[in-house]
């Protein structure tokens, strides 16, 4: 009995030391495994910044270049959405006001209909089962309910809520034709894009078929593409010529090829908006055939004397930031950024919106020298962020009452968003919640893992100026995320 008691005492006294040794060994092994991946010769000339922290006790588990300024790409969206969520709240909505001036008599509006935009990015089919013009149909119904079936004045689209350039500082001109670089505007329809569908003819050598959704006179389609033989390697391209309204379809599409889709930005978003509004009204029994379309870029002098007909509200901000972060939608991010400037600085510009985000970050402990932002999406290469700035944001949001809203907006490994096809079938699937980031030769992945374990982690990974194919970088980042997930589960 005495021997058993002594053994028990010895084990009891040694257990904490053994436990600490085991944990120390596990951490040491994790650090060596991460470093091994980063020592890959293909990364020799790249700039790599990584930071990993335990959310349980704040311990730094791995750190490399945490204060080095790097191009964040779409990791910038973490900052834009967090600032919007904290400052506006998850239930906040965009409001678009439809008003008039003049009189309404015998179903006729003797005067102008004015649509005052506030930057709502959701007037599209995304929240309406793919019906791009569903909101305008609702507006037509509302007008008819108020007894209006003819408008004898003008439709005035007021987009004065936003100001300054419609494209971000440092955006590449060759990105302009595409959805991810659409112009930012207070009145916005269908992400300020037309959707182009291209499919092959039934005979080789004949032109392909092209259709535009919604059909618009604001752009012109030039079809130069031909149908190719069965199983031909299709090389079709859809683009808009820079500085013009001409959408060119060129190349070849095989007989058995699937329909090719591309979302092309429109050159004049305000005109596009009111054009489609006018057309929808006409199709739904409201006579506006003689209307002159005007887009106001400055606040109309008569704005204060308008009579409100109704106010359209967007889905709540909690739903909007999901579109920003999960599919990494640049347009939604920039609409939010300019809105922050309009609300908190009285100017809906890139500069003022960026200032709001900067001040928010300063308030949570991010040093000014660790964060330079010129847009809200990360499309510009003039954005620079230190990994520690991202870590500070992730830590702050983890402890914030709105954390669940923020978390639910992030892609989940192997499940959805830009991480849907990454880390599938690994311990990281369903565990890693993180924002991706990509512009050419720049790749980022930052977020959380092991949130349901005893040791939840935050991590930041930023790879700049690499010369290898991006899938190689994805693989390295995924392997690190898997290692972190396993580590969190073992503690």
GUZAKOL-741865 format. One record per residue (C-alpha): y, x, z; residue in three letters. Coordinates in nm, 2 decimals, padded with zeros to 4 digits. Layout:
N
@yy Y, xx X, zz Z, r Ala
...
***
This chain:
491
@yy 00.00, xx 00.00, zz 00.00, r Unk
@yy 00.24, xx 00.29, zz 00.09, r Unk
@yy 00.17, xx 00.45, zz -00.25, r Unk
@yy 00.24, xx 00.12, zz -00.44, r Unk
@yy 00.56, xx 00.08, zz -00.25, r Unk
@yy 00.68, xx 00.44, zz -00.33, r Unk
@yy 00.59, xx 00.38, zz -00.70, r Unk
@yy 00.79, xx 00.06, zz -00.70, r Unk
@yy 01.09, xx 00.23, zz -00.55, r Unk
@yy 01.08, xx 00.51, zz -00.80, r Unk
@yy 01.06, xx 00.27, zz -01.10, r Unk
@yy 01.34, xx 00.06, zz -00.95, r Unk
@yy 01.56, xx 00.37, zz -00.91, r Unk
@yy 01.49, xx 00.50, zz -01.26, r Unk
@yy 01.52, xx 00.18, zz -01.46, r Unk
@yy 01.90, xx 00.18, zz -01.50, r Unk
@yy 01.89, xx 00.55, zz -01.62, r Unk
@yy 01.61, xx 00.48, zz -01.86, r Unk
@yy 01.78, xx 00.17, zz -01.99, r Unk
@yy 02.11, xx 00.36, zz -02.05, r Unk
@yy 01.91, xx 00.64, zz -02.22, r Unk
@yy 01.74, xx 00.39, zz -02.45, r Unk
@yy 02.07, xx 00.22, zz -02.54, r Unk
@yy 02.23, xx 00.56, zz -02.59, r Unk
@yy 01.94, xx 00.66, zz -02.82, r Unk
@yy 01.97, xx 00.34, zz -03.02, r Unk
@yy 02.35, xx 00.39, zz -03.07, r Unk
@yy 02.30, xx 00.76, zz -03.16, r Unk
@yy 02.03, xx 00.65, zz -03.41, r Unk
@yy 02.26, xx 00.38, zz -03.56, r Unk
@yy 02.54, xx 00.63, zz -03.60, r Unk
@yy 02.31, xx 00.88, zz -03.77, r Unk
@yy 02.18, xx 00.61, zz -04.01, r Unk
@yy 02.53, xx 00.51, zz -04.11, r Unk
@yy 02.64, xx 00.86, zz -04.15, r Unk
@yy 02.34, xx 00.93, zz -04.37, r Unk
@yy 02.44, xx 00.65, zz -04.60, r Unk
@yy 02.80, xx 00.77, zz -04.61, r Unk
@yy 02.69, xx 01.13, zz -04.69, r Unk
@yy 02.56, xx 01.01, zz -05.03, r Unk
@yy 02.68, xx 01.26, zz -05.29, r Unk
@yy 02.82, xx 00.99, zz -05.51, r Unk
@yy 03.08, xx 00.92, zz -05.24, r Unk
@yy 03.19, xx 01.28, zz -05.22, r Unk
@yy 03.53, xx 01.21, zz -05.39, r Unk
@yy 03.58, xx 00.86, zz -05.25, r Unk
@yy 03.80, xx 00.75, zz -04.96, r Unk
@yy 03.59, xx 00.57, zz -04.70, r Unk
@yy 03.72, xx 00.39, zz -04.39, r Unk
@yy 03.48, xx 00.23, zz -04.15, r Unk
@yy 03.52, xx 00.09, zz -03.80, r Unk
@yy 03.26, xx -00.09, zz -03.59, r Unk
@yy 03.33, xx -00.24, zz -03.24, r Unk
@yy 03.13, xx -00.44, zz -02.99, r Unk
@yy 03.29, xx -00.77, zz -02.91, r Unk
@yy 03.10, xx -00.77, zz -02.58, r Unk
@yy 03.28, xx -00.48, zz -02.42, r Unk
@yy 03.51, xx -00.34, zz -02.68, r Unk
@yy 03.31, xx -00.02, zz -02.72, r Unk
@yy 03.36, xx 00.17, zz -03.05, r Unk
@yy 03.02, xx 00.21, zz -03.21, r Unk
@yy 03.13, xx 00.39, zz -03.53, r Unk
@yy 03.46, xx 00.51, zz -03.67, r Unk
@yy 03.57, xx 00.70, zz -03.97, r Unk
@yy 03.93, xx 00.72, zz -04.10, r Unk
@yy 04.03, xx 00.41, zz -03.90, r Unk
@yy 04.40, xx 00.48, zz -03.95, r Unk
@yy 04.39, xx 00.58, zz -04.31, r Unk
@yy 04.59, xx 00.35, zz -04.54, r Unk
@yy 04.36, xx 00.20, zz -04.81, r Unk
@yy 04.38, xx -00.07, zz -05.08, r Unk
@yy 04.22, xx -00.38, zz -04.92, r Unk
@yy 04.17, xx -00.59, zz -05.23, r Unk
@yy 04.07, xx -00.94, zz -05.12, r Unk
@yy 04.04, xx -00.84, zz -04.76, r Unk
@yy 04.41, xx -00.92, zz -04.77, r Unk
@yy 04.31, xx -01.29, zz -04.76, r Unk
@yy 04.18, xx -01.24, zz -04.40, r Unk
@yy 04.54, xx -01.18, zz -04.29, r Unk
@yy 04.70, xx -01.46, zz -04.50, r Unk
@yy 04.45, xx -01.72, zz -04.38, r Unk
@yy 04.46, xx -01.61, zz -04.02, r Unk
@yy 04.84, xx -01.62, zz -04.01, r Unk
@yy 04.85, xx -01.96, zz -04.17, r Unk
@yy 04.58, xx -02.10, zz -03.94, r Unk
@yy 04.74, xx -01.97, zz -03.62, r Unk
@yy 05.10, xx -02.06, zz -03.72, r Unk
@yy 05.03, xx -02.40, zz -03.88, r Unk
@yy 04.71, xx -02.52, zz -03.72, r Unk
@yy 04.38, xx -02.64, zz -03.88, r Unk
@yy 04.50, xx -03.00, zz -03.93, r Unk
@yy 04.82, xx -02.90, zz -04.12, r Unk
@yy 04.86, xx -03.05, zz -04.47, r Unk
@yy 05.07, xx -02.99, zz -04.78, r Unk
@yy 05.29, xx -03.29, zz -04.87, r Unk
@yy 05.40, xx -03.39, zz -05.22, r Unk
@yy 05.67, xx -03.65, zz -05.22, r Unk
@yy 05.71, xx -03.91, zz -05.51, r Unk
@yy 06.05, xx -04.07, zz -05.50, r Unk
@yy 06.30, xx -04.24, zz -05.74, r Unk
@yy 06.66, xx -04.29, zz -05.80, r Unk
@yy 06.79, xx -04.61, zz -05.96, r Unk
@yy 06.66, xx -04.96, zz -05.92, r Unk
@yy 06.33, xx -05.14, zz -05.96, r Unk
@yy 06.35, xx -05.48, zz -06.13, r Unk
@yy 06.09, xx -05.69, zz -06.30, r Unk
@yy 05.83, xx -05.41, zz -06.29, r Unk
@yy 06.07, xx -05.16, zz -06.45, r Unk
@yy 06.21, xx -04.85, zz -06.28, r Unk
@yy 06.56, xx -04.83, zz -06.42, r Unk
@yy 06.61, xx -04.46, zz -06.32, r Unk
@yy 06.42, xx -04.14, zz -06.27, r Unk
@yy 06.08, xx -04.07, zz -06.10, r Unk
@yy 06.10, xx -03.74, zz -05.90, r Unk
@yy 05.79, xx -03.54, zz -05.78, r Unk
@yy 05.89, xx -03.29, zz -05.52, r Unk
@yy 05.63, xx -03.02, zz -05.49, r Unk
@yy 05.55, xx -02.82, zz -05.17, r Unk
@yy 05.29, xx -02.58, zz -05.31, r Unk
@yy 04.98, xx -02.80, zz -05.27, r Unk
@yy 04.70, xx -02.61, zz -05.45, r Unk
@yy 04.45, xx -02.89, zz -05.41, r Unk
@yy 04.57, xx -03.12, zz -05.69, r Unk
@yy 04.26, xx -03.06, zz -05.91, r Unk
@yy 03.90, xx -03.17, zz -05.93, r Unk
@yy 03.79, xx -02.94, zz -05.64, r Unk
@yy 03.82, xx -03.20, zz -05.38, r Unk
@yy 03.76, xx -03.50, zz -05.61, r Unk
@yy 03.41, xx -03.45, zz -05.75, r Unk
@yy 03.54, xx -03.26, zz -06.06, r Unk
@yy 03.79, xx -03.51, zz -06.17, r Unk
@yy 04.09, xx -03.29, zz -06.25, r Unk
@yy 04.34, xx -03.58, zz -06.27, r Unk
@yy 04.21, xx -03.80, zz -05.99, r Unk
@yy 04.52, xx -03.75, zz -05.78, r Unk
@yy 04.75, xx -03.86, zz -06.07, r Unk
@yy 04.53, xx -04.17, zz -06.12, r Unk
@yy 04.58, xx -04.25, zz -05.75, r Unk
@yy 04.95, xx -04.21, zz -05.80, r Unk
@yy 04.95, xx -04.45, zz -06.10, r Unk
@yy 04.76, xx -04.70, zz -05.88, r Unk
@yy 05.02, xx -04.66, zz -05.61, r Unk
@yy 05.31, xx -04.72, zz -05.85, r Unk
@yy 05.14, xx -05.04, zz -05.98, r Unk
@yy 05.09, xx -05.16, zz -05.63, r Unk
@yy 05.46, xx -05.12, zz -05.58, r Unk
@yy 05.52, xx -05.33, zz -05.89, r Unk
@yy 05.62, xx -05.05, zz -06.13, r Unk
@yy 05.47, xx -05.06, zz -06.48, r Unk
@yy 05.75, xx -04.90, zz -06.68, r Unk
@yy 05.98, xx -04.61, zz -06.62, r Unk
@yy 06.30, xx -04.60, zz -06.83, r Unk
@yy 06.44, xx -04.28, zz -06.69, r Unk
@yy 06.30, xx -03.94, zz -06.67, r Unk
@yy 06.00, xx -03.78, zz -06.49, r Unk
@yy 06.15, xx -03.49, zz -06.30, r Unk
@yy 05.92, xx -03.23, zz -06.16, r Unk
@yy 06.10, xx -03.06, zz -05.87, r Unk
@yy 05.95, xx -02.72, zz -05.80, r Unk
@yy 06.24, xx -02.57, zz -05.62, r Unk
@yy 06.05, xx -02.53, zz -05.30, r Unk
@yy 05.93, xx -02.19, zz -05.42, r Unk
@yy 06.15, xx -01.91, zz -05.55, r Unk
@yy 06.14, xx -01.57, zz -05.70, r Unk
@yy 05.88, xx -01.43, zz -05.94, r Unk
@yy 05.58, xx -01.65, zz -06.02, r Unk
@yy 05.35, xx -01.34, zz -06.04, r Unk
@yy 05.30, xx -01.09, zz -05.76, r Unk
@yy 05.44, xx -00.74, zz -05.74, r Unk
@yy 05.19, xx -00.49, zz -05.89, r Unk
@yy 04.97, xx -00.75, zz -06.07, r Unk
@yy 04.83, xx -00.61, zz -06.39, r Unk
@yy 04.96, xx -00.77, zz -06.71, r Unk
@yy 04.62, xx -00.79, zz -06.86, r Unk
@yy 04.50, xx -01.01, zz -06.57, r Unk
@yy 04.76, xx -01.27, zz -06.65, r Unk
@yy 04.56, xx -01.49, zz -06.88, r Unk
@yy 04.29, xx -01.56, zz -06.62, r Unk
@yy 04.25, xx -01.79, zz -06.33, r Unk
@yy 04.26, xx -01.52, zz -06.07, r Unk
@yy 04.62, xx -01.43, zz -06.18, r Unk
@yy 04.76, xx -01.77, zz -06.25, r Unk
@yy 05.13, xx -01.82, zz -06.18, r Unk
@yy 05.23, xx -01.95, zz -05.84, r Unk
@yy 05.44, xx -02.27, zz -05.83, r Unk
@yy 05.55, xx -02.55, zz -05.60, r Unk
@yy 05.40, xx -02.80, zz -05.85, r Unk
@yy 05.05, xx -02.70, zz -05.93, r Unk
@yy 04.77, xx -02.88, zz -06.12, r Unk
@yy 04.41, xx -02.76, zz -06.17, r Unk
@yy 04.49, xx -02.41, zz -06.02, r Unk
@yy 04.76, xx -02.39, zz -06.30, r Unk
@yy 04.48, xx -02.34, zz -06.55, r Unk
@yy 04.31, xx -02.52, zz -06.84, r Unk
@yy 03.93, xx -02.50, zz -06.85, r Unk
@yy 03.79, xx -02.39, zz -07.18, r Unk
@yy 03.43, xx -02.48, zz -07.29, r Unk
@yy 03.28, xx -02.31, zz -07.59, r Unk
@yy 02.93, xx -02.39, zz -07.73, r Unk
@yy 02.75, xx -02.30, zz -08.05, r Unk
@yy 02.72, xx -02.51, zz -08.37, r Unk
@yy 02.38, xx -02.62, zz -08.49, r Unk
@yy 02.40, xx -02.38, zz -08.79, r Unk
@yy 02.46, xx -02.00, zz -08.78, r Unk
@yy 02.77, xx -01.87, zz -08.95, r Unk
@yy 02.97, xx -02.18, zz -08.86, r Unk
@yy 03.26, xx -02.18, zz -08.61, r Unk
@yy 03.17, xx -02.25, zz -08.25, r Unk
@yy 03.29, xx -02.57, zz -08.08, r Unk
@yy 03.58, xx -02.55, zz -07.83, r Unk
@yy 03.72, xx -02.81, zz -07.59, r Unk
@yy 04.00, xx -02.79, zz -07.34, r Unk
@yy 04.01, xx -02.97, zz -07.00, r Unk
@yy 04.25, xx -03.12, zz -06.95, r Unk
@yy 04.38, xx -03.13, zz -07.30, r Unk
@yy 04.74, xx -03.00, zz -07.31, r Unk
@yy 05.01, xx -02.94, zz -07.57, r Unk
@yy 05.13, xx -02.65, zz -07.35, r Unk
@yy 04.87, xx -02.42, zz -07.50, r Unk
@yy 04.73, xx -02.37, zz -07.85, r Unk
@yy 04.37, xx -02.28, zz -07.92, r Unk
@yy 04.29, xx -02.03, zz -08.20, r Unk
@yy 03.91, xx -02.04, zz -08.27, r Unk
@yy 03.79, xx -01.72, zz -08.44, r Unk
@yy 03.44, xx -01.73, zz -08.30, r Unk
@yy 03.12, xx -01.79, zz -08.50, r Unk
@yy 02.77, xx -01.92, zz -08.43, r Unk
@yy 02.51, xx -01.64, zz -08.45, r Unk
@yy 02.13, xx -01.65, zz -08.50, r Unk
@yy 01.88, xx -01.75, zz -08.23, r Unk
@yy 01.86, xx -01.50, zz -07.94, r Unk
@yy 02.15, xx -01.30, zz -08.08, r Unk
@yy 02.33, xx -01.10, zz -07.81, r Unk
@yy 02.64, xx -01.32, zz -07.76, r Unk
@yy 02.97, xx -01.14, zz -07.74, r Unk
@yy 03.22, xx -01.42, zz -07.72, r Unk
@yy 03.56, xx -01.38, zz -07.54, r Unk
@yy 03.82, xx -01.64, zz -07.43, r Unk
@yy 04.17, xx -01.51, zz -07.35, r Unk
@yy 04.53, xx -01.60, zz -07.38, r Unk
@yy 04.75, xx -01.36, zz -07.58, r Unk
@yy 05.00, xx -01.19, zz -07.34, r Unk
@yy 05.34, xx -01.36, zz -07.34, r Unk
@yy 05.23, xx -01.65, zz -07.56, r Unk
@yy 05.07, xx -01.99, zz -07.52, r Unk
@yy 04.79, xx -01.90, zz -07.77, r Unk
@yy 04.43, xx -01.92, zz -07.63, r Unk
@yy 04.21, xx -01.71, zz -07.86, r Unk
@yy 03.83, xx -01.76, zz -07.88, r Unk
@yy 03.66, xx -01.48, zz -08.07, r Unk
@yy 03.33, xx -01.31, zz -08.11, r Unk
@yy 02.98, xx -01.46, zz -08.16, r Unk
@yy 02.77, xx -01.72, zz -07.97, r Unk
@yy 02.40, xx -01.75, zz -08.03, r Unk
@yy 02.24, xx -02.08, zz -08.15, r Unk
@yy 02.06, xx -02.11, zz -07.82, r Unk
@yy 02.34, xx -01.98, zz -07.59, r Unk
@yy 02.46, xx -02.19, zz -07.30, r Unk
@yy 02.81, xx -02.33, zz -07.29, r Unk
@yy 03.06, xx -02.06, zz -07.21, r Unk
@yy 03.33, xx -02.16, zz -06.96, r Unk
@yy 03.66, xx -01.98, zz -06.88, r Unk
@yy 03.96, xx -02.09, zz -06.68, r Unk
@yy 04.28, xx -01.98, zz -06.86, r Unk
@yy 04.62, xx -01.98, zz -06.69, r Unk
@yy 04.90, xx -02.19, zz -06.84, r Unk
@yy 05.24, xx -02.02, zz -06.91, r Unk
@yy 05.45, xx -02.30, zz -06.77, r Unk
@yy 05.29, xx -02.46, zz -06.47, r Unk
@yy 05.57, xx -02.71, zz -06.40, r Unk
@yy 05.57, xx -02.84, zz -06.75, r Unk
@yy 05.19, xx -02.86, zz -06.75, r Unk
@yy 05.20, xx -03.06, zz -06.43, r Unk
@yy 05.45, xx -03.33, zz -06.55, r Unk
@yy 05.29, xx -03.34, zz -06.89, r Unk
@yy 04.96, xx -03.44, zz -06.74, r Unk
@yy 05.12, xx -03.68, zz -06.50, r Unk
@yy 05.30, xx -03.86, zz -06.79, r Unk
@yy 04.98, xx -03.88, zz -06.99, r Unk
@yy 04.78, xx -04.02, zz -06.69, r Unk
@yy 05.04, xx -04.28, zz -06.62, r Unk
@yy 05.03, xx -04.39, zz -06.98, r Unk
@yy 04.65, xx -04.41, zz -06.97, r Unk
@yy 04.67, xx -04.63, zz -06.66, r Unk
@yy 04.91, xx -04.89, zz -06.78, r Unk
@yy 05.25, xx -04.75, zz -06.69, r Unk
@yy 05.48, xx -04.72, zz -06.99, r Unk
@yy 05.65, xx -04.38, zz -06.99, r Unk
@yy 05.64, xx -04.31, zz -07.36, r Unk
@yy 06.01, xx -04.24, zz -07.40, r Unk
@yy 06.03, xx -04.01, zz -07.10, r Unk
@yy 06.20, xx -03.67, zz -07.11, r Unk
@yy 06.02, xx -03.41, zz -06.90, r Unk
@yy 06.24, xx -03.19, zz -06.68, r Unk
@yy 06.13, xx -02.92, zz -06.44, r Unk
@yy 06.39, xx -02.83, zz -06.18, r Unk
@yy 06.38, xx -02.46, zz -06.06, r Unk
@yy 06.67, xx -02.52, zz -05.82, r Unk
@yy 06.71, xx -02.79, zz -05.56, r Unk
@yy 06.85, xx -03.10, zz -05.74, r Unk
@yy 07.19, xx -03.21, zz -05.62, r Unk
@yy 07.07, xx -03.57, zz -05.59, r Unk
@yy 06.77, xx -03.48, zz -05.37, r Unk
@yy 06.91, xx -03.61, zz -05.05, r Unk
@yy 06.98, xx -03.95, zz -05.20, r Unk
@yy 06.63, xx -04.02, zz -05.32, r Unk
@yy 06.42, xx -04.32, zz -05.22, r Unk
@yy 06.07, xx -04.23, zz -05.12, r Unk
@yy 05.78, xx -04.42, zz -05.29, r Unk
@yy 05.49, xx -04.24, zz -05.12, r Unk
@yy 05.38, xx -03.90, zz -04.99, r Unk
@yy 05.05, xx -03.74, zz -05.11, r Unk
@yy 04.88, xx -03.52, zz -04.85, r Unk
@yy 04.63, xx -03.24, zz -04.92, r Unk
@yy 04.30, xx -03.19, zz -04.73, r Unk
@yy 04.36, xx -03.01, zz -04.40, r Unk
@yy 04.43, xx -02.64, zz -04.38, r Unk
@yy 04.09, xx -02.58, zz -04.23, r Unk
@yy 03.93, xx -02.69, zz -04.56, r Unk
@yy 04.19, xx -02.51, zz -04.78, r Unk
@yy 04.12, xx -02.17, zz -04.62, r Unk
@yy 03.75, xx -02.21, zz -04.70, r Unk
@yy 03.86, xx -02.21, zz -05.07, r Unk
@yy 04.06, xx -01.89, zz -05.01, r Unk
@yy 03.79, xx -01.69, zz -04.84, r Unk
@yy 03.45, xx -01.81, zz -04.95, r Unk
@yy 03.50, xx -01.79, zz -05.33, r Unk
@yy 03.80, xx -01.56, zz -05.28, r Unk
@yy 04.05, xx -01.77, zz -05.46, r Unk
@yy 04.37, xx -01.58, zz -05.53, r Unk
@yy 04.58, xx -01.88, zz -05.63, r Unk
@yy 04.51, xx -02.07, zz -05.31, r Unk
@yy 04.60, xx -01.75, zz -05.11, r Unk
@yy 04.93, xx -01.70, zz -05.29, r Unk
@yy 05.03, xx -02.07, zz -05.25, r Unk
@yy 04.97, xx -02.03, zz -04.88, r Unk
@yy 05.18, xx -01.71, zz -04.86, r Unk
@yy 05.48, xx -01.86, zz -05.04, r Unk
@yy 05.45, xx -02.17, zz -04.82, r Unk
@yy 05.47, xx -01.96, zz -04.51, r Unk
@yy 05.79, xx -01.81, zz -04.64, r Unk
@yy 05.93, xx -02.15, zz -04.71, r Unk
@yy 05.85, xx -02.29, zz -04.37, r Unk
@yy 05.94, xx -02.00, zz -04.15, r Unk
@yy 06.20, xx -01.81, zz -04.35, r Unk
@yy 06.36, xx -02.08, zz -04.56, r Unk
@yy 06.26, xx -01.91, zz -04.88, r Unk
@yy 05.93, xx -01.97, zz -05.06, r Unk
@yy 05.90, xx -01.62, zz -05.21, r Unk
@yy 05.63, xx -01.35, zz -05.20, r Unk
@yy 05.87, xx -01.13, zz -05.00, r Unk
@yy 05.94, xx -01.38, zz -04.73, r Unk
@yy 05.58, xx -01.50, zz -04.71, r Unk
@yy 05.47, xx -01.13, zz -04.67, r Unk
@yy 05.73, xx -01.09, zz -04.39, r Unk
@yy 05.59, xx -01.38, zz -04.20, r Unk
@yy 05.24, xx -01.23, zz -04.21, r Unk
@yy 05.38, xx -00.89, zz -04.11, r Unk
@yy 05.56, xx -01.04, zz -03.81, r Unk
@yy 05.24, xx -01.22, zz -03.71, r Unk
@yy 05.04, xx -00.90, zz -03.72, r Unk
@yy 05.30, xx -00.71, zz -03.52, r Unk
@yy 05.28, xx -00.98, zz -03.25, r Unk
@yy 04.90, xx -00.93, zz -03.22, r Unk
@yy 04.93, xx -00.55, zz -03.19, r Unk
@yy 04.90, xx -00.42, zz -03.55, r Unk
@yy 05.13, xx -00.13, zz -03.59, r Unk
@yy 05.38, xx -00.15, zz -03.88, r Unk
@yy 05.27, xx 00.18, zz -04.02, r Unk
@yy 04.91, xx 00.04, zz -04.06, r Unk
@yy 04.99, xx -00.25, zz -04.28, r Unk
@yy 05.18, xx -00.29, zz -04.61, r Unk
@yy 05.16, xx -00.62, zz -04.80, r Unk
@yy 05.32, xx -00.75, zz -05.11, r Unk
@yy 05.11, xx -01.05, zz -05.18, r Unk
@yy 04.86, xx -01.28, zz -05.01, r Unk
@yy 04.55, xx -01.24, zz -05.22, r Unk
@yy 04.51, xx -00.86, zz -05.24, r Unk
@yy 04.53, xx -00.86, zz -05.62, r Unk
@yy 04.81, xx -00.60, zz -05.61, r Unk
@yy 04.74, xx -00.23, zz -05.57, r Unk
@yy 05.06, xx -00.20, zz -05.37, r Unk
@yy 04.89, xx -00.34, zz -05.06, r Unk
@yy 04.78, xx -00.09, zz -04.81, r Unk
@yy 04.59, xx -00.15, zz -04.49, r Unk
@yy 04.43, xx 00.07, zz -04.22, r Unk
@yy 04.08, xx -00.03, zz -04.12, r Unk
@yy 04.21, xx -00.05, zz -03.76, r Unk
@yy 04.46, xx -00.32, zz -03.86, r Unk
@yy 04.17, xx -00.53, zz -03.99, r Unk
@yy 03.97, xx -00.47, zz -03.68, r Unk
@yy 04.27, xx -00.58, zz -03.46, r Unk
@yy 04.29, xx -00.90, zz -03.66, r Unk
@yy 03.92, xx -00.97, zz -03.64, r Unk
@yy 03.92, xx -00.91, zz -03.26, r Unk
@yy 04.23, xx -01.13, zz -03.21, r Unk
@yy 04.08, xx -01.42, zz -03.41, r Unk
@yy 03.74, xx -01.39, zz -03.22, r Unk
@yy 03.92, xx -01.47, zz -02.90, r Unk
@yy 04.15, xx -01.73, zz -03.05, r Unk
@yy 04.10, xx -02.11, zz -03.00, r Unk
@yy 04.08, xx -02.15, zz -03.38, r Unk
@yy 03.81, xx -01.89, zz -03.43, r Unk
@yy 03.55, xx -02.14, zz -03.54, r Unk
@yy 03.78, xx -02.26, zz -03.82, r Unk
@yy 03.84, xx -01.90, zz -03.93, r Unk
@yy 03.47, xx -01.81, zz -03.91, r Unk
@yy 03.37, xx -02.12, zz -04.11, r Unk
@yy 03.60, xx -02.00, zz -04.39, r Unk
@yy 03.41, xx -01.67, zz -04.44, r Unk
@yy 03.12, xx -01.61, zz -04.68, r Unk
@yy 02.78, xx -01.59, zz -04.51, r Unk
@yy 02.54, xx -01.33, zz -04.63, r Unk
@yy 02.26, xx -01.47, zz -04.85, r Unk
@yy 02.40, xx -01.82, zz -04.81, r Unk
@yy 02.73, xx -01.89, zz -04.98, r Unk
@yy 03.06, xx -01.77, zz -05.13, r Unk
@yy 03.09, xx -01.42, zz -05.26, r Unk
@yy 02.80, xx -01.31, zz -05.04, r Unk
@yy 02.56, xx -01.57, zz -05.17, r Unk
@yy 02.35, xx -01.32, zz -05.36, r Unk
@yy 02.38, xx -01.02, zz -05.12, r Unk
@yy 02.15, xx -00.93, zz -04.83, r Unk
@yy 01.91, xx -01.21, zz -04.91, r Unk
@yy 01.58, xx -01.19, zz -04.73, r Unk
@yy 01.71, xx -00.93, zz -04.48, r Unk
@yy 01.80, xx -00.96, zz -04.10, r Unk
@yy 02.16, xx -00.99, zz -04.22, r Unk
@yy 02.11, xx -01.32, zz -04.40, r Unk
@yy 02.28, xx -01.60, zz -04.22, r Unk
@yy 02.41, xx -01.35, zz -03.96, r Unk
@yy 02.68, xx -01.16, zz -04.14, r Unk
@yy 03.01, xx -01.36, zz -04.18, r Unk
@yy 03.24, xx -01.14, zz -04.38, r Unk
@yy 03.52, xx -01.12, zz -04.64, r Unk
@yy 03.45, xx -00.92, zz -04.96, r Unk
@yy 03.72, xx -00.74, zz -05.15, r Unk
@yy 03.73, xx -00.60, zz -05.50, r Unk
@yy 03.97, xx -00.46, zz -05.75, r Unk
@yy 03.85, xx -00.18, zz -05.99, r Unk
@yy 03.72, xx 00.12, zz -05.79, r Unk
@yy 03.80, xx -00.05, zz -05.46, r Unk
@yy 03.54, xx -00.24, zz -05.25, r Unk
@yy 03.57, xx -00.39, zz -04.90, r Unk
@yy 03.36, xx -00.59, zz -04.66, r Unk
@yy 03.49, xx -00.69, zz -04.32, r Unk
@yy 03.38, xx -00.95, zz -04.07, r Unk
@yy 03.13, xx -01.02, zz -03.80, r Unk
@yy 02.76, xx -01.00, zz -03.73, r Unk
@yy 02.53, xx -01.09, zz -03.44, r Unk
@yy 02.76, xx -01.36, zz -03.31, r Unk
@yy 02.47, xx -01.54, zz -03.14, r Unk
@yy 02.33, xx -01.22, zz -02.99, r Unk
@yy 02.42, xx -01.06, zz -02.66, r Unk
@yy 02.62, xx -00.80, zz -02.85, r Unk
@yy 02.83, xx -00.95, zz -03.13, r Unk
@yy 03.00, xx -00.70, zz -03.35, r Unk
@yy 03.30, xx -00.68, zz -03.57, r Unk
@yy 03.31, xx -00.43, zz -03.86, r Unk
@yy 03.54, xx -00.31, zz -04.13, r Unk
@yy 03.43, xx -00.12, zz -04.44, r Unk
@yy 03.67, xx 00.00, zz -04.71, r Unk
@yy 03.57, xx 00.21, zz -05.00, r Unk
@yy 03.85, xx 00.33, zz -05.23, r Unk
@yy 03.86, xx 00.55, zz -05.55, r Unk
@yy 03.48, xx 00.57, zz -05.60, r Unk
@yy 03.35, xx 00.65, zz -05.95, r Unk
@yy 03.00, xx 00.51, zz -05.93, r Unk
@yy 02.91, xx 00.15, zz -06.04, r Unk
@yy 03.02, xx -00.11, zz -05.79, r Unk
@yy 02.67, xx -00.24, zz -05.73, r Unk
@yy 02.59, xx 00.10, zz -05.58, r Unk
@yy 02.88, xx 00.05, zz -05.33, r Unk
@yy 02.76, xx -00.30, zz -05.26, r Unk
@yy 02.41, xx -00.16, zz -05.17, r Unk
@yy 02.56, xx 00.10, zz -04.93, r Unk
@yy 02.77, xx -00.17, zz -04.76, r Unk
@yy 02.48, xx -00.41, zz -04.74, r Unk
@yy 02.26, xx -00.15, zz -04.58, r Unk
@yy 02.52, xx -00.07, zz -04.32, r Unk
@yy 02.56, xx -00.45, zz -04.24, r Unk
@yy 02.18, xx -00.48, zz -04.20, r Unk
@yy 02.18, xx -00.18, zz -03.96, r Unk
@yy 02.45, xx -00.34, zz -03.76, r Unk
@yy 02.27, xx -00.68, zz -03.75, r Unk
@yy 01.95, xx -00.51, zz -03.62, r Unk
@yy 02.15, xx -00.32, zz -03.36, r Unk
@yy 02.32, xx -00.63, zz -03.23, r Unk
@yy 01.99, xx -00.81, zz -03.21, r Unk
@yy 01.82, xx -00.53, zz -03.01, r Unk
@yy 02.09, xx -00.53, zz -02.73, r Unk
***
